Every structure is written in structure tokens, then in C-alpha cells.
Amino acid sequence: MSKKALISVSNKEGVVEFAKFLSSQGYSLLSTGSTAKLLKEKGLDVEFVEEYTGFPEMLDGRVKTLHPKIHGGILFIRNNKAHEKTVKEFNIDPIDIVVVNLYPFEETAVKTDDVDILIENIDIGGPSMLRAAAKNHKSVLVVCDPNDYKNIMDSFENIDENTRKHYALKAFAHTAYYDSLIVEKLGLSQYDKTGIAVKKVLPLRYGENPQQKAAFFKDPLKKGIADAKQLNGKELSYNNILDIDVAYRIMSEFKDTVCAIIKHNTPCGVAKGSNIVEAYKKALSCDPISAFGGIIGINSTIDEALASEITKRFYEVVVAYGYTKNALEILRKKKNLRVIAVDKIDNLTFKEIRSVVGGYLVQDTDAPMKFEYEVVTKTEPAKEQIEDLAFAFKVSKFVKSNAIVYAKDGKTLAIGGGQTSRIDSAKFAAQRAKELNINLDDCVMASDGFFPFKDSVEFAHSQKVAAIVEPGGSIRDNEVIEAADQFEIPLLFTHMRHFRH
């Protein structure tokens, strides 16, 4: 029996050179359709699959390699006498090398939602051959990535079972990724069993701590910070990316010009402004101490004026939708400052995945919200207060629960979160404001979750808070409303909470 290499690829990059190499190593070439025609045109001796199987391609090319002479040649166990007898009886040659890559479903899925086009770009024979070859990797070398051609040619004489196992597992990962893309594009979360398609875009030095290995993976069908462009500075860290994510979500939450300063995955200052410099200065004023070494997010283009302000202090990262030429020149003088450009996304919806011991939690993202509320007290809020309440409540989405935000005139005055009781968050934020000589008189208060007791309203009154917004839903809502009425503080219920654990 002659040695055969089956080659059937959608991505033709490097395949002619690789086929010539295999031919020089004594392999007869078996191929399909456009791949076979290309190899023929380049002067290679190629046997078409339909000639070998005795069956033509049919159903518009949907059936080409789904044949016992193909899969038998890949799957039969060498040195198994019963298998050898069977393949000899049916005149099946061993196929010792399978070189296959798949129809471009990923590229198609990025471009269109047309179901008919998507379905026609779902490969059937290709994954079947890859999986068959990978299963029988002790005897068959499977190659699914054109980037591997050179390594295989350079080390061909030293390919052993462990090497074949490596390429087999890569093939299984590739088909799993491919199938996951199909499910995600055509109907993710409709089924109890599914896969999530991700691919590595950035190796990281380590994770949250140096002893933890880490990498950054991208959802190929979604736009986001994995598509960001780094224009300056050191390589991004795991913690940088987590902070950039919070900054980006806040940038996307507001239509007004807004600046967010993030530290340890939570905002330490957020503000709106008539221009980006004003927004930055107002955000910084909330907690200039915590802002040291933080991350700045601006939902606009950074100009020379703001760049000059930013370089007066130490920051790890700046994130914006764009930068003027002069701004970039100024920021690049800080050689370690990571300067990141991100695209604005109108539809910020995706699946969030978190791991726990032995499992995963999957949920829809808490997408940008429309501020809707019910005034539950006798006292009505003023228009200016409603604007500040909406601003503060949106910011509370991004503070670790239990979250409390004090705000006034479109900027945060104090932020408290991550405490085990809501009243402690309220007290922590007020104490921080006092330490920084920030006056809370006539500000508003926002809470990401309901008040379980009236103590938060009583404390707000002691701080001269002018209006409060919270989701409502406590069994003691009536007590909370009565306390707000007692102090003549307008209280709004949104009937929507925003926990962030």
C-alpha cells in the first residue's frame, strides 16, 4: 500500500509548498475540488478524491469526503489484523497524513446574519476528517493550521507519537471552537449543553498575582476591549484589563462627556463635563489620593489640553475613543503610560462568564440602562436633583456592592462599596469625603440595592443629603419611605437593582 496524504483546505496559504514537501517524502497526494486543481496547476501529481472513491462530488459539493474509503483509510488501526483484513478486502489505502482546514464560518459570521449564507459555510466533511485523524493520531498526523506547516517540515524526521498527539489535541480544540462559533451565532443559551468560542489574543506575564498564569482571550463574534489598539506604554497586565473593562462600561453608559477614574476594579471618581478637561478635573476631585496609579476612561477624543493635565500625575492606563496627534505626542513622553484606543459600541450586550470551583456561571451583561423611577415620597425632587440622581445611580452600577454614591452637579463626591452592610458603605464614603474636605450638603445619594433598614436614610439626613434613589423591594420599604417623609427627603425607587460582586 502506498503512503497517502489527504489535503483539503479552504485557506490555501502555504499549501502548495507543504504539498511539494510531502510529495518529496514519498507520499501520494489525495485531494478535493479547488485544492486539487490548485496543486495540479502547480505541477503536482494529485489524485482527486472522486477518482479514488469511485463516487463524484454531489449535492453542490456537500458530499465529497464522506466515504468509507476516506474514513476507513484514516481510522483503521494499524497492526490490527482484523482491521487490516477489512481495508484490504475493500481496497482501502491507509491515509497517514490529513491536512484539512475548514470553511470560513468565522469570517462569514462576522460579516453577515443571513442564515442561508451561514449554513452554507458550515463545514461537515472537514471536521469529520479532522476528528477521525485526531482519534487515530497514533498512526495519523493531522494538520489543521497553516502556521504549523513550516515546523512540521523542519522537524519531519523527528515526529513521534507525542508530536502527533499534540497536533491531534489542537485539531479537537479547533473543531470544538468551530462548533461553538456556530452555536453562538445561531442560538447561544437555548440549550443545556453548549460551548463558548474564544481565542487567545494576548499572552500575559501573569494573572492577578505573579504565581498565577494568565492570558487574554477574545470572543471572535463580539467587538470590545480585545479589539483595542495600544498606542504607547508597557504591556497590559491582567489587572489593567479588568480595570479597562470597568472604565469602558462607564464610558458606554453615558451619552454626555464623562470621565471615569478606576482603581482596583471600582470607580474612585466619575464626572460629566461641558468638555473633557472639565470632566477629568471634576472626576479627579472626588478622590485624588486613590486616583494615583489608576486608569482614566474618557468617552471622547483626548486633545492636547487634557493630555497635558493627565501627564501631571501618575496613571497606569488612559482609555479613550481617540487621540489627537499632539495629545499622543504628549502622552508618549510618559514611556510606561499605556495609551489605549477603543471603538465606541452602541450595543453593549454579551454573555458574562465567571468560574467557580467545578463550574461556571453565565449571565447577560447589565447593559446600559434608561433611568426610570417612581417617586415614593410626598416630597418631589427638583429637576436638577433628578439629573444628579440618574447620574449617581448609573455610577453605582460599577461600584462593588453594597454600593453608595454621593453626587452633585454631575460629579461624584464620595463613593463607598465592597462592605458587608449598606450603612457601612454610606459611612465609609462620608468619612472619606470628610477626610478630603468635601462638603456633602445638598448632594444626592444612590444605592445599587434596596435599603434593608431606615438607618441609611437617617444617616443621609445627618449628612444633609437632599435626595435619594434606590431600587426598592425591601420588606421594610414602608419604614424607609416614612423616614424619608419625616425628613422631607425625596426618595425614588427604580425597581431595578445593580449588584456587582
C-alpha positions in Angstrom: 0.0 0.0 0.0 1.3 3.5 -0.9 1.6 6.2 1.7 -1.2 8.8 1.2 -1.6 12.4 2.4 -5.1 13.8 2.1 -5.2 17.6 1.6 -8.4 19.5 1.5 -8.2 23.2 2.6 -10.2 26.3 2.5 -7.3 28.5 3.4 -4.7 27.8 0.7 -1.9 29.8 2.3 1.3 27.7 2.2 -0.4 24.6 1.0 1.5 24.2 -2.3 4.9 24.3 -0.6 3.7 21.9 2.0 2.2 19.5 -0.6 5.5 19.6 -2.6 7.3 18.7 0.6 5.0 15.7 1.4 5.4 14.5 -2.2 9.2 14.7 -1.8 8.8 12.5 1.3 7.2 9.7 -0.8 3.5 10.5 -0.1 1.0 10.3 -2.9 -1.4 13.2 -2.7 -5.2 12.8 -2.4 -7.2 16.0 -2.7 -10.6 17.6 -3.3 -12.1 20.3 -5.5 -10.3 23.6 -5.6 -7.4 22.3 -3.6 -6.7 19.5 -6.0 -7.0 21.9 -9.0 -4.5 24.3 -7.4 -2.0 21.6 -6.8 -2.4 20.3 -10.3 -1.8 23.8 -11.7 1.4 23.9 -9.7 2.7 20.7 -11.3 1.9 18.2 -8.6 0.7 14.7 -9.2 -2.7 14.6 -7.4 -5.4 12.0 -7.2 -8.9 13.5 -7.0 -11.0 12.1 -4.2 -13.8 11.1 -6.5 -11.4 9.1 -8.6 -10.2 7.3 -5.6 -13.6 6.6 -4.1 -15.5 6.0 -7.4 -18.1 8.5 -6.3 -18.4 12.0 -7.7 -18.8 15.1 -5.6 -22.6 15.6 -5.2 -25.2 17.9 -3.7 -23.4 21.0 -4.7 -20.2 19.8 -3.1 -21.8 19.0 0.3 -20.7 15.4 -0.1 -17.1 14.8 -1.1 -15.1 13.0 1.6 -17.9 11.3 3.5 -17.0 7.8 2.2 -15.7 4.6 3.8 -12.6 4.6 1.6 -11.7 8.0 3.1 -12.6 7.4 6.8 -11.6 3.8 6.7 -8.2 4.8 5.5 -7.9 7.3 8.3 -9.4 5.3 11.2 -8.3 1.7 10.8 -5.9 0.6 13.5 -2.5 -0.3 12.0 -1.2 -3.7 13.1 -4.7 -4.9 13.9 -5.2 -8.0 11.8 -8.9 -7.7 11.6 -8.8 -4.1 10.5 -6.0 -4.8 8.0 -8.1 -7.6 6.5 -11.1 -5.3 6.2 -9.3 -2.5 4.4 -7.6 -5.0 2.1 -10.9 -6.6 1.3 -12.4 -3.2 0.3 -9.3 -1.9 -1.4 -8.8 0.9 1.2 -5.4 2.6 1.3 -4.1 3.9 4.6 -4.2 7.7 4.9 -1.3 8.7 7.1 -1.4 12.5 6.9 -4.6 14.6 7.0 -4.2 18.3 6.1 -7.5 20.0 6.5 -8.8 23.4 7.4 -12.4 24.4 7.4 -14.9 26.5 5.5 -14.6 30.1 6.8 -17.6 30.2 9.1 -16.0 32.6 11.5 -15.1 35.2 8.7 -18.7 34.8 7.3 -20.3 35.2 10.7 -18.6 38.5 11.3 -19.9 39.8 8.0 -23.5 38.6 7.8 -26.5 37.4 9.7 -28.0 35.7 6.6 -28.9 32.3 7.9 -28.7 30.6 4.4 -25.2 32.0 3.8 -24.1 31.0 7.3 -25.4 27.4 6.8 -23.6 27.0 3.5 -20.4 28.0 5.3 -20.7 25.2 7.9 -18.2 22.5 7.1 -19.2 18.9 7.6 -16.6 16.7 5.9 -13.7 18.7 7.2 -14.4 18.4 10.9 -15.2 14.7 10.4 -11.8 14.1 8.8 -10.0 16.1 11.5 -11.7 14.3 14.3 -11.1 10.9 12.7 -7.4 11.6 12.2 -7.1 13.1 15.7 -8.7 10.0 17.2 -6.3 7.7 15.3 -3.3 10.0 16.0 -1.0 7.1 17.0 -0.9 6.4 13.3 -2.1 9.6 11.6 -0.6 13.1 11.6 -3.4 15.7 11.5 -2.6 19.3 10.5 -5.4 21.9 10.8 -3.3 25.1 10.9 -1.3 26.5 8.0 1.0 28.1 10.6 2.2 24.6 11.5 3.4 23.7 8.0 7.0 25.1 8.5 7.5 23.5 11.9 6.3 20.1 10.6 8.6 20.3 7.5 11.6 21.3 9.7 11.1 18.5 12.2 9.5 15.9 10.0 12.1 13.2 10.7 11.6 13.6 14.4 7.8 13.4 14.5 6.8 10.8 17.1 3.6 9.8 18.9 3.7 12.7 21.3 4.0 15.1 18.4 1.1 13.6 16.7 -0.9 13.7 20.0 -0.1 17.5 20.2 -1.5 18.1 16.7 -4.5 15.8 17.5 -5.4 17.8 20.5 -5.0 21.0 18.5 -7.4 19.6 15.9 -10.0 18.7 18.6 -9.7 22.2 20.0 -10.2 23.6 16.5 -13.3 21.7 15.8 -14.7 22.5 19.3 -14.1 26.1 18.7 -15.7 25.9 15.2 -18.8 24.2 16.5 -19.0 26.7 19.4 -19.0 29.6 16.9 -21.9 28.0 15.1 -23.9 27.7 18.3 -23.1 31.2 19.4 -24.0 32.8 16.1 -27.2 30.8 15.5 -28.6 30.5 19.0 -26.4 30.6 22.2 -28.0 29.8 25.5 -31.0 28.0 24.0 -29.6 24.7 25.1 -28.4 23.0 28.3 -25.1 22.0 26.7 -23.1 24.5 24.7 -19.6 25.7 24.1 -18.1 29.2 24.2 -15.8 30.1 21.3 -12.8 32.1 22.4 -9.3 32.5 21.0 -6.1 33.8 22.6 -5.2 37.3 21.6 -2.7 38.3 24.2 -0.4 36.2 26.5 0.0 37.8 29.9 3.1 37.8 32.1 0.8 36.6 35.0 -2.7 37.0 36.4 -3.8 38.9 39.5 -0.6 37.7 41.2 2.7 36.6 39.9 2.1 32.9 40.8 -1.0 32.8 38.6 -0.7 32.0 34.8 -3.0 34.1 32.6 -3.9 35.0 29.0 -6.4 37.3 27.3 -9.0 35.6 25.1 -11.4 37.2 22.6 -14.9 36.3 21.6 -14.5 36.4 17.8 -18.1 37.5 17.1 -18.1 40.5 19.5 -16.4 43.8 19.5 -14.9 45.1 22.7 -11.7 45.8 24.5 -10.0 42.8 23.0 -10.0 44.9 19.8 -8.4 47.9 21.4 -5.2 49.4 20.0 -2.3 50.1 22.3 -0.6 53.2 21.2 2.0 53.5 23.9 3.4 52.0 27.1 4.3 48.8 28.8 2.4 45.6 28.0 -1.0 45.3 29.6 -1.5 43.2 32.7 -4.4 41.1 33.8 -5.4 43.7 36.4 -5.1 46.5 33.8 -7.6 44.7 31.5 -10.1 44.3 34.4 -9.9 48.0 35.1 -10.1 48.9 31.5 -13.3 46.9 31.3 -14.9 48.9 34.1 -13.8 52.2 32.5 -15.1 51.1 29.1 -18.5 50.2 30.6 -18.8 53.5 32.3 -17.8 55.3 29.0 -20.6 53.4 27.2 -23.2 54.1 29.9 -23.3 57.9 29.3 -24.1 60.0 26.2 -22.7 63.1 27.9 -19.0 63.7 28.0 -17.8 61.7 31.0 -14.5 60.8 32.7 -14.1 57.8 34.9 -11.1 57.1 37.1 -10.8 53.5 38.1 -8.7 51.9 40.8 -8.8 48.2 41.8 -11.8 47.5 39.5 -14.1 50.2 41.0 -14.5 53.9 40.3 -12.9 56.4 42.6 -14.2 59.3 40.7 -16.7 59.9 37.8 -17.9 63.2 36.4 -19.7 64.7 33.5 -18.4 68.0 32.0 -19.1 70.5 29.2 -15.6 69.5 27.9 -13.2 66.7 28.6 -10.8 68.7 30.7 -13.7 69.8 33.0 -14.9 66.2 33.3 -11.4 65.0 34.2 -10.8 67.6 36.8 -14.2 67.0 38.4 -13.7 63.3 38.5 -10.2 63.7 40.0 -11.6 66.0 42.7 -13.7 63.1 44.2 -10.6 61.3 45.5 -7.2 62.5 44.1 -5.4 60.2 46.5 -7.0 57.0 45.3 -6.6 58.1 41.7 -2.8 57.7 42.0 -1.8 54.8 39.7 -5.4 54.4 38.4 -6.9 54.2 35.0 -8.6 57.0 33.2 -11.5 56.5 30.8 -12.9 59.3 28.5 -15.8 58.7 26.2 -14.4 61.2 23.6 -11.2 62.1 21.8 -8.4 63.2 24.1 -6.8 66.5 23.0 -3.6 68.3 23.8 -5.1 70.2 26.8 -6.3 67.0 28.6 -3.1 65.1 27.7 -1.1 67.9 29.5 -3.3 67.6 32.6 -3.0 63.8 32.6 0.8 63.8 32.5 1.0 65.9 35.7 0.1 62.8 37.7 0.9 59.1 37.6 -1.6 56.8 35.9 -1.3 53.3 34.7 -3.6 53.5 31.6 -5.6 56.0 29.6 -8.5 54.7 27.6 -10.4 56.9 25.0 -12.2 56.7 21.7 -9.4 58.6 20.0 -6.4 60.9 20.4 -5.3 64.0 18.5 -1.7 63.9 17.1 -0.5 66.4 19.6 -2.1 64.6 22.5 -0.4 61.4 21.6 3.0 63.1 21.4 2.5 64.5 24.9 1.3 61.2 26.4 4.1 59.3 24.8 6.6 61.3 26.8 5.4 59.0 29.7 7.0 55.9 28.2 5.4 53.5 30.6 1.9 55.0 30.3 -0.4 52.6 28.5 -2.4 54.6 25.9 -5.4 52.6 24.6 -7.8 53.5 21.8 -11.2 51.7 21.8 -14.1 51.8 19.4 -17.4 53.1 20.5 -20.0 50.3 20.6 -23.7 51.1 20.5 -25.0 47.7 21.5 -23.1 46.6 24.6 -24.7 43.2 25.2 -22.9 39.9 25.7 -22.6 36.9 28.0 -20.6 37.2 31.2 -18.8 34.1 32.4 -17.4 33.5 35.8 -15.8 30.4 37.1 -16.4 28.8 40.5 -14.9 25.6 41.8 -16.0 22.9 39.4 -18.4 25.0 37.3 -19.3 28.3 35.6 -21.9 31.0 36.0 -23.2 32.6 32.8 -25.4 35.7 32.6 -26.4 38.5 30.4 -24.4 41.7 30.9 -26.0 44.5 32.9 -26.3 46.6 29.8 -26.5 50.4 29.6 -29.8 51.5 31.2 -32.5 54.0 30.8 -33.2 55.8 34.1 -36.8 55.1 35.1 -38.1 55.7 38.5 -41.1 56.2 40.8 -41.2 59.0 43.4 -42.5 57.2 46.6 -42.4 60.2 49.0 -44.6 63.2 49.5 -41.7 65.4 48.6 -40.9 65.7 44.9 -37.3 66.1 43.6 -36.2 69.1 41.7 -35.2 68.7 38.0 -31.5 69.2 38.9 -31.8 66.6 41.6 -33.3 64.1 39.1 -30.3 64.6 36.8 -27.9 64.0 39.6 -29.9 61.0 40.9 -29.7 59.4 37.4 -26.0 60.1 37.2 -25.3 58.7 40.7 -27.4 55.6 40.1 -25.7 54.8 36.9 -22.3 55.1 38.6 -23.5 52.8 41.4 -23.7 50.0 38.8 -19.9 49.9 38.7 -19.1 50.1 42.4 -18.7 46.9 44.3 -21.8 46.0 46.3 -23.0 47.3 48.7 -22.6 50.5 46.7 -23.3 54.0 47.9 -22.6 57.1 45.7 -22.9 60.7 46.8 -23.0 63.1 43.9 -23.8 66.7 42.9 -23.6 68.8 39.8 -22.8 65.8 37.6 -19.8 64.5 39.6 -19.2 62.0 42.4 -18.4 63.5 45.7 -17.8 60.2 47.6 -18.1 56.5 46.8 -18.4 53.6 49.2 -18.6 49.9 48.3 -17.5 46.4 49.0 -18.8 46.5 52.5 -20.9 43.7 54.1 -23.6 46.2 55.1 -25.0 49.1 53.2 -24.9 51.5 56.1 -21.2 50.8 56.4 -20.7 51.8 52.8 -22.6 55.0 53.4 -20.5 55.8 56.5 -17.2 54.9 54.7 -17.9 57.2 51.8 -19.0 60.1 54.1 -15.8 59.7 56.2 -13.7 59.7 53.1 -15.4 62.9 52.0 -14.7 64.5 55.4 -11.0 63.5 55.2 -10.8 65.2 51.8 -12.7 68.3 52.9 -15.6 67.5 50.5 -18.9 69.0 51.5 -21.9 66.7 51.1 -24.5 69.3 51.8 -27.5 69.2 49.4 -26.0 66.3 47.4 -27.9 63.2 46.3 -27.3 59.6 47.4 -27.7 56.5 45.2 -27.7 52.9 46.2 -27.3 49.9 43.9 -29.6 47.8 46.1 -32.5 48.4 48.4 -32.2 49.8 51.9 -32.9 46.9 54.3 -33.5 49.3 57.1 -34.3 53.0 57.6 -30.8 53.7 59.1 -29.3 54.6 55.7 -32.0 57.4 55.3 -31.3 58.6 58.8 -27.6 58.7 58.1 -28.2 60.5 54.8 -30.2 63.1 56.7 -27.3 63.6 59.1 -25.1 64.4 56.1 -27.7 66.9 54.7 -28.4 64.7 51.7 -31.1 66.3 49.5 -32.5 63.3 47.6 -32.1 59.6 47.4 -32.5 56.9 44.8 -32.5 53.1 45.4 -34.2 50.1 43.8 -36.8 49.4 46.5 -38.1 46.0 47.2 -37.3 45.6 50.9 -39.9 44.2 53.3 -39.3 47.4 55.2 -39.8 49.8 52.3 -42.7 51.5 54.2 -40.4 52.3 57.1 -37.8 53.7 54.7 -40.4 55.8 53.0 -41.7 57.1 56.3 -38.2 58.1 57.4 -37.7 60.0 54.1 -41.0 61.7 54.5 -40.1 62.6 58.1 -37.0 64.4 56.9 -38.7 65.7 53.7 -36.1 64.0 51.5 -37.4 63.0 48.1 -37.0 59.2 47.6 -37.0 57.5 44.2 -37.5 53.8 43.6 -36.1 52.4 40.3 -37.4 48.8 40.8 -34.1 47.6 39.3 -31.1 46.7 41.3 -27.5 46.6 40.0 -25.4 44.3 42.3 -21.8 43.9 41.3 -19.9 41.2 43.3 
